[in-house]
Amino acid sequence: MDLNALREERSKCFTWKNIEPKYKALTKFIKSVESDVEYELGDTVKIKGELNETQKELLVDACKHLMPWRKGPFELFDLFIDTEWKSNIKYNLIRPYFDLKNKIVADVGCNNGYYLFRMLEDDPKKIVGFDPSILYSMQFDLINSLIKSKIKYEMLGVEHIEHYDHKFDFIFMLGVLYHRPDPVGCLKSLAKALNKNGEILIDTFMIDGEEEVALTPKKTYSKIPNIYFVPTIPALKNWLDRAGFTDIEVLEITKTDINEQRKTQWVDTESLEHFLDPNDETKTVEGYPAPKRVYIKAKLKPKKPRRPVLMESSNPVKRARKEALYKKADLK
């Protein structure tokens, strides 16, 4: 797969009729801030400093052009972007379960990079974010133009990660698996993208149950059209095992609520309160179980040595010697 050709093709999107005004607003603001600024990483990613009136107007204009803001929150100088998701809740939930120091890290479906910026606190060797969204890449560019991190943002999807320029020690894939029509194939792509002893941490929608089954929504799930499979935990473990993972560990199970996901002034679409049955919050508007998430960490299975094919031999002595060698090498 020629990723450079794909990158070049996707870079043309900034000239699209519906994207160009957003890109111009973004570029005007970035060019207006020439000096370095301070930043603070935490529940809210904060950019500190002073802007003149013109710069403030350009910032507000750029941020409004780049709506909706899904992941955050961010505080850009005096402008607070109250994003749809309080992403700090998810990040603080999973934070005790990983160590990224000196590791090569990927975040698949990274949105605008909120988690990428938070990961800087852990001193990884390298961070790469994958997300094909033009809008989210521009949101990232706005924030990173101020932070000036070495995070690399790729407008690529999970299907490209196994063909990437290098492999990874740790891969996050948060809220992506249920969007894939082939979940086992998706997980296999992650496995192929990992270094030896590599790990993944994923979260996905789940349904309760001990059977190895998955809900397959007819049209939408919580009004989301591209939700294909919502598994039980046993089914999800089977997917991971088939994809090449071991040491599968359930970290947390959570129910999404309106404290974590809700409509704000920075979101011009519906949110969780519109996705649930108004008379029964345990169900979606379609009548399915309300969104519940499971967080799982797993390791790449060690590769087994390939046993050479033992050819039939008319010489029983030679055959016996070969069998003894294979046994000694513990290849049986």
Summary of the structure (lengths in Angstrom):
residues: 332
radius of gyration: 23.4
end to end distance: 36.1
largest distance: 90.6
contacts: 1002
relative contact order: 0.11
helix: 36%
strand: 24%
